[in-house]
């Protein structure tokens, strides 16, 4: 079913994550309740693009320690 997003949201369909922007037109993934939840409205007579799944990215490595320094980290000269 072709739908249009009423507002921006992120959701899951099976094991796939989706990020949808307000006004985006796409084919509603099977097994979602986004129409029932009021996040999208049905369209008729248009050819929208499919919603693109969110691509997973590797987390950024932390280059510095966080928090208070431990007593072993403080030099006493």
Helices and strands as residue ranges (DSSP letters): E 2-5, E 9-13, E 16-20, E 25-27, E 40-42, G 71-73
